[in-house]
Amino acid sequence: MHVTVRLFAGLRERAGAGELTLELPAGARVADALRAVGELTEGIPVVMAVNREYAEETQTLQAGDELALIPPVSGGAERTDVIHARVSAEPLSLDLLLAFVRDPRAGAVVTFAGVTREVAALEYEAYAEMALPQMISILERAIARHGLCAAAVEHRTGTVELSEPSVLIAVSAPHRAEAFAGGREIIDELKRVAPIWKQEEGEWVRGTTPAPGPDA
């Protein structure tokens, strides 16, 4: 069966085209497609979206599906670290986030999940156009300060039900002390400066007033 693969950013430049066609056997899964393009993605952590929805590697593909290889947000061609940030109304997946922080230099990977507790649901609203640059800046500072290999953060908007994650963070580092410190800094700074708001039982939870400047 034929499936179309969409390519972006560095992957598009590496392939010399914005899309390619894969011939896969019936019953193939996302993992099979990833293996088929393994030479193209070598050295770049990616996740796959199927028909514009993030997909697990076990998902079965159908003829005519559109696949997209999603590379991480990068700070530039000279950067060796990996940065990924996203604000989404879709449920968050820790497995997908971990793909962004895999690194052969890393001896430690630390994750954090902030989940809804004690109430049936929380409501989140974000000024995404501003939150994303703030999130990327937070990751960049944590990487520089703690020597992280990679860092990623995703935040949910909309209704987040009991025990579901509203925010996920993953970092990798050569050693555990740096990984723990980096992860802690990211969540603390995210809550301090990112324009994301939480409503609990009809009331907007009062937080801190962000101060201008990265180190304020």
HUPEGI-V166146 format. One line per field, one symbol per residue. psi: psi as a letter, one per 20 degrees, with the letter a starting at -180 (. if undefined). burial: + if it has 9 or more other ideal C-beta (glycine too) atoms within 8 Angstrom, else -. A space follows every 10 residues. Layout:
psi=???
burial=???
//
This chain:
psi=qpqppqqqch gghhhjqirr pqoqqpjqrg hggghhjhhh jpiopqrppo lkpqqqiipp qqpiqpqpoo rqpqjrhiqi rpppqqpqiq qqohghhhhi jppiipippp qppoqpqirh qqpqqqnhhh gghggggggg hggghjkqgq qqqqpqrbpo rpiqphpppp qqrhqhghgg gggggghghg hhhpmpqppo lippppbqoq qqqhj.
burial=+-++++++-- ++--+----+ -+-+---+++ -+++--+--+ +--+++++++ ---++-+-+- +---++++++ ++-+------ +++++-++-- -+-+-+++++ +++--+-+++ +++--+--+- ++++-+---- ++-+++++++ +++--+-+++ +++++++--+ ---+++++++ ++++-+-+++ +++-+++-++ ---+++++++ ---------- ------
//
